[in-house]
Amino acid sequence: MKKILPLLFVILCMGMCMIPSLGMIVAPTNVTIGNERKTPLPSFQNEDGSFNSEYLPQMGNYFEKHFALRPRMIDTDARVQSRLFGVSNLDTVTVGKDDWLYYSSTLDNYLGRNTLSQHEINGIVHNLELVQEYVESQGSKFLFTVAPNKNTLYPFGMPYYYGKAASDAHDRDLLTTALQSSSVRYLDLFELFRSQDEVLYLKQDSHWNNKGALMVYHAALDALGKPHDDYSDVEEKRVKDHEGDLAHMLYPASQLTEYDYHYAINETYSYVTPTKSVEDILITTENPSASGSLYMYRDSFGNSLLPFFANAYKNATFTKSKPINVALDNRNGLADTVVFEIVERNVSWFLETPPVIPSPKRVLNIGETTEGTAQVSAGILEANTQFIALNATVDSNLCKDDAAVYMRVKTPEGKSDDYEAFTQLCEEDGDSYVVYLPAADYAGRELEVDLIVGSGDSFTKVYHTSVDNTNL
């Protein structure tokens, strides 16, 4: 008996360890968790018939996402770690006090880590100013707003071990200050939410609740001067039926719900696109009972805004595409209202991939020329083949925080135009800029490019080069 019991124990342990793999034969996991993407079953052969040398690591990735009972095992492990130790078993979710959950990608913003430089903050504002200039040149209105991270507004649920900030400087404060000193029409949601006595974000979700969304809708249309239904006569119900995105990521086998608000509004809009959900990348709506047109870039915070905005405009386009393809999405004419909404943690996207619009032409009087270093390259813009992206990396010493960069582009036929560049995220070897040129005018020929730095009315040529576009 003494020998049998240890053997039975070993067999039992081995059997339990084999359940996830053997269980895939009869009950594989075929659902994704959180923001995961489906992992296809790998093949021994590539499409050309050759042996797939990556088969084993691909098979490992497949097993990791499809082993039997995966959601239940992740759920159980998460409950043990969060309940007993107050920590999360996922890097993407932070477990806070009293069942509060936070998106871990907001920690840098919360703690003041890896903040943007003043040059980068100025670059974001500069890019938005160029977008607003373009929108207004088309006779339309522009509005920009930032959705606050949940722990920015409601830090009381954060775990104690994140109590000490790395810095008092935060991107949101630097950006708000810069925007308020700019020409950008900006709706300050940080101030709006802080002025409310009640919590308007969901406890186990990363977003505002529907009551918060309704407040943002009112504030945005007020800022745009558009008359709209305030829904003051609509019944408001508080129902415990919302499944939080963070709770679903952390506890994938549980059906955890929390209270949210519901409004019995008369939705008179309909979908033009074959829309599966408000999560779709591109959605267009029409509402014969409303007036005006809307083009709105929004992230997941815009999911709850969409019904309100779609009800307010006769025609509306909602996009999550990156970069924001303003020129392509509005090729048949720009909407009379353009709104950009982005969450606090992602404001740097306006530097990583500036919105796609024709770069504005300028007329510059160059006062002097200096010797600088730079790198210039060109290529058809993958996101919108109507444009050539002319990219430049310039010596950081040549561009101060308040300086703008321009590119004078000359064709072999003698055509010469000056374009103001968008600012991009700084590279290690200099500051980066991009100009979007119409491909119809500049593809297929060699170009002469002058880089020009301007501050106020002073413009200095800092670099000259030739760019071969004959292969484009």
Summary of the structure (lengths in Angstrom):
residues: 472
radius of gyration: 26.6
end to end distance: 80.1
largest distance: 97.5
contacts: 1425
relative contact order: 0.10
helix: 33%
strand: 26%
